[in-house]
Amino acid sequence: MRRRKRKVRRRARSRNKKRRRVKVVRGRKRVMKKRKVKVRGRKRTRNRGRVIRKRRVKRVKRRGKKEKRERKRKVKRRRVPRRKVPKRRDQRKRKRKKVRRRKVPKRKDQRRKDPRKRKVRVKKRKRKREMKKRKMKRRRMKRRKRMSK
C-alpha cells in the first residue's frame, strides 16, 4: 500500500516564490533562495537554524501638520544673557574703508539661444502685457466711478 504524500502548504511569501540563481556544485544543481534579512521587530531564522536579528533601521519621522502644530505650541526657553566682558583693544572691530567695486559687464545668458524657450518667453511676455492692460482698465474704471460720484 502506497503512502500518500502529505501536501505541505508553503507560506505565500515572495521570497519563497522568487528564486535567485542556479549554482552548480560538484555536478549537482543547487537553487539559492533569495534572502531577506531586513525585517522590523521580528527575529528570522535562515535554513541553518541560526537566528538573524533584525537590522536596525533608522526611521525617518515625517513631519505632518500635527507635529508642526506641536512644535509651534512649545514654550520657548528663555535665553540667559551672556555676561559681557569688555573687549581688549586689539579685539575691537576696526572700521573698514569702503572700496568701490568695479562694474563687470554682464555675460549673455546661454539659455536665451534655445529657440524652444524663446517661444515660451514670448508667450509669457504676451500674458504679462495682457494682465497689465486688464489691471490698468480696472483702475481707470474705478477712478471714473469715483469721479462720477
ABEGO torsion letter per residue (X at the ends): XBBBBBBBBBBBBAAAABBABBBBBGGBBBBBBBBBABBBGBBBBBAAGBBBBBBBBBBBBBBBAAAAAAAAABBBBBBBBBBBBBBBAAABBBBBBBBBBBBBBBBBBAAAABAAAAAAAAAAAAAAAAAAAAAAAAAAAAAAAAAAX
